[in-house]
Amino acid sequence: MDVRIGVTQTARDITLELADDEDRDALKAKIEAALTGAVDVLWLTDKKGRDVAVAASKLAFVEIGSSEGDRRIGFGG
């Protein structure tokens, strides 16, 4: 599962590839807790086992996609 996180006051996004068996509803609950201020830090673990932390106060958006989705390479529509 692919996750893209926008961070305030920066032009770059954080892109993570999570394990395919990640529970989508549990992930949404973690993100919602961070966006509502219930937790101070959003912790995610990527497919390689690395832990990534983002301060909840700096979250601009979080986009959840599927790793099996439409992957495009090169130019074109």
C-alpha positions as CSV (number, residue, x, y, z in Angstrom):
1,M,0.0,0.0,0.0
2,D,1.4,3.4,-0.9
3,V,1.0,6.4,1.4
4,R,1.8,10.0,0.5
5,I,2.1,12.5,3.3
6,G,2.1,16.3,2.8
7,V,4.0,18.3,5.4
8,T,3.3,22.0,6.0
9,Q,5.9,24.6,5.0
10,T,7.8,22.3,2.6
11,A,7.3,21.6,-1.1
12,R,8.2,17.9,-0.9
13,D,5.9,15.0,0.1
14,I,6.9,11.9,2.1
15,T,6.2,8.8,0.1
16,L,6.1,5.4,1.8
17,E,5.4,1.9,0.7
18,L,3.7,0.0,3.5
19,A,3.3,-3.8,3.7
20,D,0.6,-5.2,1.4
21,D,-1.2,-6.8,4.4
22,E,-1.4,-3.5,6.3
23,D,-4.9,-3.0,7.8
24,R,-6.4,0.0,5.9
25,D,-8.9,0.8,8.6
26,A,-6.3,0.7,11.3
27,L,-4.1,3.0,9.2
28,K,-7.0,5.4,8.7
29,A,-7.6,5.4,12.5
30,K,-3.9,6.3,13.2
31,I,-4.1,9.1,10.6
32,E,-7.3,10.5,12.0
33,A,-5.9,10.5,15.5
34,A,-3.0,12.5,14.4
35,L,-5.1,15.0,12.4
36,T,-7.5,15.5,15.3
37,G,-4.7,16.1,17.8
38,A,-5.3,12.9,19.8
39,V,-1.6,12.0,19.3
40,D,1.4,14.2,18.8
41,V,3.3,12.0,16.3
42,L,2.2,9.8,13.4
43,W,4.3,6.7,13.4
44,L,4.3,4.4,10.3
45,T,6.4,1.4,9.4
46,D,7.4,1.0,5.8
47,K,7.7,-2.3,3.9
48,K,11.4,-2.6,4.8
49,G,10.7,-2.3,8.5
50,R,11.9,1.3,8.9
51,D,9.9,3.5,11.3
52,V,8.9,7.0,10.1
53,A,7.6,9.7,12.4
54,V,5.8,12.9,11.4
55,A,4.8,15.5,13.9
56,A,1.0,15.6,13.8
57,S,1.0,19.4,13.9
58,K,2.9,19.5,10.6
59,L,0.5,17.2,8.6
60,A,-1.1,18.9,5.6
61,F,-2.6,15.8,4.0
62,V,-2.3,12.0,3.8
63,E,-3.1,10.1,0.7
64,I,-3.6,6.3,0.8
65,G,-3.3,4.4,-2.4
66,S,-2.9,0.8,-3.5
67,S,0.5,-0.7,-4.4
68,E,-1.3,-2.7,-7.0
69,G,-2.7,0.5,-8.6
70,D,-2.0,1.9,-12.0
71,R,1.8,2.6,-12.2
72,R,2.7,4.9,-15.1
73,I,6.2,5.3,-16.4
74,G,7.3,8.1,-18.7
75,F,5.2,10.8,-20.3
76,G,1.6,10.6,-21.5
77,G,-1.9,10.4,-20.2
